[in-house]
Amino acid sequence: MNIGFYAGSFDPFTNGHLHVVKTSSKLFDKVIIAIGENSFKKRRFDNKKMKEAIEKVLIENKLDNVSVIIYDSFTADVALEYGTTYLIRGLRNGMDYQYEENISAINEETSKLDTIYIRAGRHGSTSSSMVTELLTYGKDISSYVPKPILDLLLEEIKNN
């Protein structure tokens, strides 16, 4: 069984992320979206609520071979625990590629797992940080995130 492991902070999960997941779901028997806790980054949105919202997105898009986990250790080690065949990384641009190549080299050296890059497609200009900034200033972000994510983000803003 080919298992793809798509790790990130997904803070928040965007339509670019969804594009990568949809493409991955066609290439792999199973895809695991892994929401990681990055010790160098403070999360803006609760990861458990984000997991639930992503699961709603998966159901809406009939992505039955995709699941979501939360983890807080070395990505490649967690991927191996799940029997991963390849790590999946989304690319928006050339700068992403350079950054991801460094991480991929370390992951390959420490775990022997190779990385597959998937373009974010027409959503390549969208970053999670950009979505958060637009939201902070009261701008419409509905074209950048799936509906369940939008609902979560608007609820989070309202409650804070």
C-alpha positions, -999 to +999 in steps of 0.1 A: +000+000+000+013+034-009+009+059+019+016+096+015+023+118+046+014+155+042+028+174+072+024+210+081+010+235+106-021+241+085-026+273+105-050+277+087-057+250+061-061+268+027-075+259-007-038+254-018-035+227+008-067+212-004-054+211-040-023+192-028-045+168-008-069+162-038-039+155-061-022+133-035-054+113-029-053+102-066-016+092-064-017+073-031-038+045-016-039+065+016-029+101+026-023+113+061-026+150+068-004+155+098-009+187+118+024+194+135+033+214+165+063+235+155+082+246+186+094+277+168+060+289+157+031+299+179-002+285+165-029+311+157-058+286+156-065+256+179-051+225+162-079+202+175-105+225+160-085+228+128-084+189+126-122+187+129-127+214+103-103+197+079-121+164+084-154+182+074-136+194+042-125+158+035-161+146+039-175+174+016-149+165-010-154+127-007-117+122+000-123+088+017-087+077+016-074+108+036-072+111+073-060+137+098-037+134+128-020+158+152+016+151+162+044+169+181+076+150+174+101+146+145+080+144+113+099+116+096+097+094+127+059+099+129+056+092+091+075+059+096+052+049+124+023+052+100+040+031+073+045+060+050+059+054+015+066+091+007+065+125+023+043+150+005+051+187+003+031+214-014+050+240-034+038+276-042+069+290-058+106+286-063+114+299-028+093+271-013+113+246-034+146+258-021+133+257+015+117+223+011+148+207-006+168+214+026+142+197+048+138+168+023+175+161+024+175+158+062+144+136+061+159+113+035+191+110+054+174+103+088+146+081+076+153+070+040+119+086+031+118+104-002+097+135-007+072+142-035+064+178-043+029+188-055+022+223-068-006+243-051-020+249-085-039+282-091-038+287-053+000+291-053-001+327-043-020+320-011-002+314+022-017+307+056+000+339+069-017+359+042-051+345+049-046+352+086-036+388+079-066+394+057-089+380+083-073+402+110-082+433+089-117+421+083-112+412+046-132+385+028-112+352+028-139+330+014-120+324-019-088+313+000-101+286+024-127+258+022-161+266+039-156+246+071-123+264+076-139+297+070-166+289+095-140+280+121-119+311+115-148+334+117-159+318+150-124+321+164-122+358+155-156+364+170-147+346+203-114+365+207 
